[in-house]
């Protein structure tokens, strides 16, 4: 079952990949995304946003 779009924020890493911000409510309560983004931009980081639609949640694979 598809979900509603989710906005993710991430930092561009030197290898070209992204480190995605943890979406847990506790993280948002401690360090709100807007403050986190501003802190990183002031530090010279490249911060990105994307909207994702999850088609299927994580399912454990027991064998290949």
C-alpha positions as CSV (number, residue, x, y, z in Angstrom):
1,X,0.0,0.0,0.0
2,X,1.5,3.4,-1.1
3,X,1.8,6.1,1.5
4,X,1.5,9.9,1.3
5,X,4.7,11.7,0.2
6,X,7.3,12.2,2.9
7,X,9.8,15.1,2.8
8,X,13.4,14.0,3.6
9,X,16.4,16.2,4.2
10,X,20.0,15.2,3.6
11,X,23.6,16.3,3.5
12,X,25.6,15.7,0.4
13,X,28.7,13.6,1.3
14,X,32.1,13.8,-0.4
15,X,31.5,10.4,-2.2
16,X,28.3,11.8,-3.9
17,X,25.9,10.0,-1.6
18,X,23.5,11.6,0.9
19,X,23.3,11.3,4.7
20,X,19.5,11.5,5.4
21,X,18.3,13.2,8.5
22,X,16.6,10.8,11.0
23,X,12.8,11.5,10.8
24,X,12.1,10.4,14.4
25,X,9.8,12.8,16.3
26,X,12.3,12.9,19.2
27,X,15.0,14.2,16.9
28,X,12.7,17.0,15.6
29,X,11.8,17.9,19.2
30,X,15.4,18.2,20.3
31,X,16.8,19.8,17.1
32,X,14.1,21.1,14.7
33,X,14.8,20.6,11.0
34,X,14.7,24.4,10.3
35,X,17.5,25.0,12.9
36,X,19.4,21.9,11.7
37,X,19.3,23.1,8.1
38,X,20.5,26.7,9.1
39,X,23.3,25.3,11.2
40,X,24.6,23.1,8.4
41,X,24.3,25.9,5.8
42,X,26.3,28.3,8.0
43,X,28.9,25.5,8.4
44,X,29.3,25.3,4.7
45,X,27.4,22.0,4.1
46,X,25.2,21.3,1.1
47,X,21.7,20.5,2.3
48,X,19.1,19.0,0.1
49,X,15.4,18.1,0.2
50,X,13.4,15.4,-1.6
51,X,9.8,14.1,-1.5
52,X,9.5,10.3,-1.3
53,X,6.5,8.1,-1.7
54,X,7.1,4.7,0.0
55,X,5.6,1.9,-2.0
56,X,6.6,-0.8,0.4
57,X,7.9,-0.6,3.9
58,X,11.1,-2.4,4.9
59,X,10.7,-6.2,4.9
60,X,13.4,-8.4,6.4
61,X,15.0,-10.8,3.9
62,X,15.6,-14.2,5.5
63,X,17.3,-15.8,2.5
64,X,18.5,-14.6,-0.9
